[in-house]
Structures are given as C-alpha cells and as structure tokens.
C-alpha cells in the first residue's frame, strides 16, 4: 500500500498567446532525437513535455510504463479544422486530420518515442483533468497493477484568439496559454517530490474542515488554480494559516490542464518546500493537492 505519489522527475514546455511559436518541430527533435511525420500541434506539445520529463529522470521509464494524458480540449486545432471541412466546405475530412483528433493519438506517439508498451489513457475533462489523471495513476500504483507512470497535462492555443476565448467561455481580454507538463511517478529510485494528499470536495467549507487536519503552517505555499479568485485565497490563508503564495496562473494563462504546469514549476523552483494547490469549478466543487519537494 502506497501512501503518496513519488515524483522521479518533471518537465514540460509552455507558451502564452504573446510568445508562442508556430513551428514546434525543432523542439520536438531536440527532446526526442527525431521528428515525426503527420503530427499536429497538440501531439508535438505532448512529445516535447513527456520526453523532457523522461530525459530528466534518474530512472528512465521502463517499457511497461503507462501514459496518462490529461487535457481539457485535446487536439483542438484539428477538431476545429475537421468541423470546418464538414460543416462549411461540406467535404469529407482529410485522413490525418481525422486520425489526429482521436484522443489517444498523442499517447501513441509518446509511447513510440520512448519505446513504451504500457496502457495509454487520455483523460479529457473541462475541469480538473490533471488531477483526475493523477487519481488514475495513484489507483494503479496502490493496487500494484503498475510500478510507474507518466502523467501529463496538455492543451493547445488556437487562433484567432478571440474565437479561442469564446470556446473556453472567457472574457475578451483574459490571459490564455498552452502547455505540456509531465510527472514521472514511480515506486523505486530517487524522487524529487511527493504528493501526499489528493482529494475532491463538494464545497469550500468541507475542504477547510478536512485540510485543517493536514497540519499546514505559515511555511506552506498556497496556490490557486483555475476558478480560485483572490477572495477565496484570502479566506483559505486565514482558515488554514498558510503564509505564502505561489502564483503561476498569472504567467501561465488559462488552459484547463495548467495545474500540471503549477506543480511542475513548484518542484523546479522550490526545493525542500510544501505546497497546497487548490482548484475550483463553476459549481463550487474543489480539488486539493498537497505536495512536498525534496
């Protein structure tokens, strides 16, 4: 029985709407040692992040390592193009556009690039996709079905940006981004951090009642993900007596799986520290994650 998720390494890539690049192939080649034909932006982002994570691990993923890809929108640009071909042009979709919108395609390319043969699962959710993927990996590790896992959050930007914001139901000036950030989880080897708590709550009060037993203090960093505003952060600081903020949202921009970036950045930037990360959806449901770095 495992009581935490051990993180062997982390890695990723991130762009905002202002600093993005259209051609990711040089970065794919650098991370993977080769480029792949017929990929799209979503797949390239996934390849860069997953390979950077695997390359930075003290113990590279074994062939049986499963891949859990978390995303809010999956291959959004190809999906938009697919619908345009069908609805506007009244054409049969182009074959590779059709293939690349399949949710598990990115996981297939990750497995090919790292010679992995384990299970390949994509978790596509509007809210908490990365946390849901972590839960699946935790269950597998706890049951002993798997001994390690690659878990990542991937979402892409599309243009025009005003159309992208409307799809995400954001205001016209909301900061937006895209990224691919991954964790290599394992039961063996040196680890850089561990997730000691991962839970869901129906409302803020229930979360605070439970979190007070987690014995956090003023040295704990508090991070608010999507849906968490300044007023909520202030309430949590008061009730849970945390004293420091870790803000990644303002530089990350909005995308559904950006919690993966927040966790990855904290591990890289804050050694020997503790983080409480909270996400909230439009219904007021919460996910909370407690992380300790080494």
Order of alpha helices (4+ residues) and beta strands (2+ residues): beta-alpha-alpha-beta-alpha-alpha-alpha-beta-alpha-beta-alpha-beta-beta-alpha-beta-alpha-beta-alpha-alpha-beta-beta
